Amino acid sequence: MRLRTLSLRHFRNVALARLEFSGRLVFCVGANAQGKTNLLEAAGLLTALRSFRTPDNRLLLMHNQPAAALVCELEHERHGPAKVSITLRREGKEVWCDDTRVTRLADFIGRFPTVAFSSQDQQLVRGSPAGRRRWLDVAAAAMDSEYLRALLAYDKALEARNSLLKSERATEPELEAFEAALAPAAAQLMTRRAAVLAALETHLKAAYGRIAQGAEQPALGYRPDFGEEPDADALLARLAAGRARDRLFRTTVGGAHRDDFELTVGGRGAKDFASEGQQRSLVLALKLAQATWFHACCGVRPVLLADDVLGELDGARRREFWNAVDSESQVIATGTALPDAALGDWQVFRVADGHFTPEVPA
């Protein structure tokens, strides 16, 4: 997939902009806090209608503006030319694909894939289980329709049980009825998470080997909260055994909504034992794995959105990173300085105060 044009209105600090992309490699250069990341953030909404920086879409609106909008024209391997329009308001969003309004996320998520690389990615190693789980759910739901169905079913059943627990009037038969829906949904979600992480691990190893050029092997391990095989009957028994505790806390304390995964290098946890360089290489490899797996599954190459990640790598790892990127994938990157000429022929935009000015080649 390749973006041909991207228009923004009242998106963060961008009052009005229209960019035309002529090639595979696009670079936005400028000082910090000028709007470079905002452009990538807008493009990233194409995947799942959510920002890779914040879960609150209200923060995407320019100050004192009631709405923000973006329009993207693109070429798609499976759908041909397409036009996507997204309007964000404080109370919701409106999405159109060509002349059809999108009314269900399930009909849109993953259709126009992007993969964002940012400095925040190291939180996938260092951060909380909630952050890793959030990334996994969005990435996997965009690639795997069964995962999305399992996630939606689990969230619906969990919300219903938690609502009952908060009411403080939950009877045993009522809890049993909600658990009868929650346990099989949890088992299905755990099964899909294990399958997704196993598939990603294969691509992770290949990408890390190209970037790090080292002997250590990375791995991606699933850490389910219940710590057992995804058997619906066993999960149902665990829920029943935890009722007294859940009544006390007025919420479902344990379950798939507290799952985690762990990145390791050389058999040891990357969070505690990997060097800074290993951690950076690991998260870059994980994002490349996300892109290559999507292409392998769906035949569509995601647009790669690289937010100032080149400056975090030494020269050797920078070259190896670009060697690992699919040579047919479109890359839109940002930085405070232009990339090395040896890395490719870039279309350049100068960015200042929310304005994007194309640089005329010499």
Secondary structure, 3 states (H helix, E strand, C coil): CEEEEEEEEEECCEEEEEEECCCCEEEEECCCCCCHHHHHHHHHHHHHCCCCCCCCHHHHECCCCCEEEEEEEEEECCCEEEEEEEEEECCEEEEEECCEEECCHHHCCCCCCEEEECHHHHHHHHCCHHHHHHHHHHHHHHHCHHHHHHHHHHHHHHHHHHHHHHHCCCCHHHHHHHHHHHHHHHHHHHHHHHHHHHHHHHHHHHHHHHHHCCCCCEEEEEECCCCCCCCHHHHHHHHHHCHHHHHHHCCCCCCHHHCEEEEEECCEEHHHHCCHHHHHHHHHHHHHHHHHHHHHHHCCCCEEEEECCHHHCCHHHHHHHHHHCCCCCCEEEEECCCCCHHHCCCEEEEEECCEEEECCCC
